[in-house]
Amino acid sequence: MTDASFADGDPKTDRLALRADDDEGLAIISMLLQDAVGKTVDTAWLPKRRVFALMLNRFCWERCGEGEDGVRCRCGLHAENVLAVRATGFDPARAQQAFELLSIAFEPGEDGTGTIYLHCAGGAGFALDVEALDLRMADLDETWKAGTKPRHDGTEEGA
C-alpha cells in the first residue's frame, strides 16, 4: 500500500483518487476535503460489507489561486473495515440535512484498530470504529465554478 499523494488520480481529467492507511495519507485527504458539503441522505453504512460511504461536493483547494473563488467537484469518500458507526448532531428525520466537513482524524486503538472521526461544522460528525485505517476518496465528475471561496472565522480567506 502507498500513501495518498497528488500524483494519484487521472492526470487527463485532474480528478484525484487517493487512499490513506496512515497519518500522512489521512492528513492529505483531510486537507483536500476541508469545507466539502454533503447531505445525510448521501451517506451509507453497509454493515455486511463493513463499509461507510458518503458523497460530497468538494471545494478543490489545490486548484484555487489567490483571489479566485475556485471550483467544486462531486467526490466519493469511503472507509473500509468499519465495525460500527455513530453520528452526532444530525436529525435522523431530516434526510436532506446538509453538513460541512471540517476535518478527518484517526485515533488509534490496539493492534491497528481505532476510530476515524469526520468532524463537521456545528459540532456534528461521524465516528467510525475500524479494524484498520483504510480511507479512500475519488473525484467523480467535472468541476463547476464555486460561488465563493470558503471562509473561516478569524481568517481573511479559507484555511
C-alpha positions as CSV (number, residue, x, y, z in Angstrom):
1,M,0.0,0.0,0.0
2,T,1.1,3.5,-0.7
3,D,0.3,6.9,0.9
4,A,-2.0,9.3,-0.7
5,S,-0.3,11.8,-3.0
6,F,-1.1,14.5,-5.5
7,A,0.3,12.2,-8.2
8,D,-2.6,9.8,-7.8
9,G,-5.8,10.0,-9.9
10,D,-6.4,10.6,-13.5
11,P,-3.9,13.2,-15.0
12,K,-6.1,13.7,-18.1
13,T,-9.0,15.0,-16.1
14,D,-7.3,16.4,-13.0
15,R,-9.5,14.1,-10.9
16,L,-7.9,12.8,-7.7
17,A,-8.2,9.2,-6.5
18,L,-6.4,8.8,-3.1
19,R,-6.1,6.1,-0.4
20,A,-4.9,6.7,3.2
21,D,-3.7,3.9,5.5
22,D,-1.5,6.1,7.8
23,D,-1.5,9.5,9.4
24,E,0.4,11.2,6.5
25,G,-2.1,10.0,3.9
26,L,-5.0,10.9,6.2
27,A,-3.7,14.4,6.6
28,I,-3.7,14.9,2.8
29,I,-7.3,13.6,2.4
30,S,-8.5,15.7,5.3
31,M,-7.0,18.8,3.8
32,L,-8.5,18.1,0.4
33,L,-11.9,17.5,1.9
34,Q,-11.9,20.6,4.2
35,D,-15.1,22.5,3.5
36,A,-16.7,19.8,1.5
37,V,-20.5,19.8,1.8
38,G,-22.9,16.9,1.8
39,K,-26.4,15.7,2.8
40,T,-27.2,13.0,5.3
41,V,-29.2,11.2,2.5
42,D,-25.9,10.7,0.7
43,T,-24.3,8.7,3.5
44,A,-24.5,4.9,3.7
45,W,-23.4,2.4,6.3
46,L,-23.2,-1.1,4.8
47,P,-22.5,-3.3,7.9
48,K,-22.3,-6.7,6.0
49,R,-19.6,-5.2,3.7
50,R,-18.1,-3.2,6.6
51,V,-18.1,0.0,4.5
52,F,-19.2,3.5,5.3
53,A,-19.6,5.8,2.3
54,L,-20.7,9.3,1.6
55,M,-20.9,11.7,-1.4
56,L,-19.7,15.2,-1.1
57,N,-19.3,18.4,-3.1
58,R,-15.6,19.0,-2.5
59,F,-14.0,22.5,-2.7
60,C,-10.9,22.0,-4.8
61,W,-8.3,23.8,-2.7
62,E,-5.4,22.5,-4.8
63,R,-6.8,24.4,-7.9
64,C,-7.7,27.7,-6.2
65,G,-5.3,30.6,-6.8
66,E,-5.2,33.7,-4.6
67,G,-8.1,36.0,-5.2
68,E,-10.1,33.3,-7.1
69,D,-13.4,31.8,-6.0
70,G,-12.3,28.3,-7.1
71,V,-14.2,25.2,-8.2
72,R,-16.0,22.3,-6.6
73,C,-16.5,18.7,-7.8
74,R,-18.5,15.7,-6.7
75,C,-16.4,13.4,-4.6
76,G,-16.9,10.0,-3.0
77,L,-15.4,9.0,0.3
78,H,-15.5,5.6,1.8
79,A,-13.9,3.8,4.8
80,E,-13.2,0.0,4.7
81,N,-13.1,-2.4,7.7
82,V,-15.8,-0.4,9.6
83,L,-17.2,-2.2,12.6
84,A,-19.6,0.4,13.9
85,V,-20.8,3.9,13.0
86,R,-22.0,6.7,15.3
87,A,-23.5,10.0,14.1
88,T,-23.9,13.0,16.4
89,G,-25.6,16.3,15.7
90,F,-27.8,15.1,12.9
91,D,-31.6,14.7,12.9
92,P,-32.5,11.2,11.6
93,A,-35.9,12.6,10.4
94,R,-34.2,15.1,8.1
95,A,-32.7,13.1,5.2
96,Q,-31.8,16.3,3.3
97,Q,-29.9,17.8,6.2
98,A,-26.7,19.5,4.9
99,F,-23.4,19.3,6.7
100,E,-20.0,20.8,6.1
101,L,-16.9,18.6,6.7
102,L,-14.1,20.4,8.5
103,S,-11.5,17.7,9.2
104,I,-10.9,14.0,9.4
105,A,-8.8,12.4,12.3
106,F,-7.8,9.0,13.4
107,E,-7.5,7.9,17.0
108,P,-5.6,4.6,17.1
109,G,-6.6,1.7,19.4
110,E,-4.9,-1.6,20.0
111,D,-3.3,-3.7,17.2
112,G,-4.1,-1.3,14.4
113,T,-7.8,-0.8,15.3
114,G,-9.1,2.7,16.0
115,T,-11.7,5.3,15.3
116,I,-12.0,7.6,12.3
117,Y,-13.6,11.0,13.2
118,L,-15.3,13.0,10.5
119,H,-15.7,16.4,12.2
120,C,-18.4,18.7,10.8
121,A,-19.5,22.3,11.4
122,G,-21.7,22.9,14.4
123,G,-20.3,20.1,16.4
124,A,-21.9,17.4,14.2
125,G,-19.9,14.4,13.0
126,F,-19.4,10.7,12.4
127,A,-17.3,8.3,14.4
128,L,-16.3,5.1,12.6
129,D,-14.8,2.3,14.6
130,V,-12.4,0.4,12.3
131,E,-10.3,-2.7,12.3
132,A,-7.6,-0.7,10.4
133,L,-7.3,2.7,8.8
134,D,-8.3,2.4,5.1
135,L,-9.9,5.5,3.8
136,R,-10.4,6.3,0.1
137,M,-11.6,9.3,-1.8
138,A,-12.2,9.9,-5.5
139,D,-13.4,12.8,-7.6
140,L,-16.3,11.6,-9.7
141,D,-17.3,14.4,-12.0
142,E,-16.2,17.5,-13.8
143,T,-15.7,20.7,-11.8
144,W,-18.1,23.6,-11.6
145,K,-17.4,27.2,-10.6
146,A,-17.8,27.7,-6.8
147,G,-19.9,30.7,-5.9
148,T,-17.4,31.8,-3.2
149,K,-14.3,30.5,-1.6
150,P,-15.0,29.1,1.9
151,R,-14.0,31.3,4.8
152,H,-13.3,30.5,8.4
153,D,-14.0,32.8,11.4
154,G,-10.8,34.7,12.2
155,T,-9.3,34.4,8.8
156,E,-9.3,36.6,5.8
157,E,-9.6,33.8,3.3
158,G,-10.1,30.0,3.6
159,A,-7.8,27.8,5.7
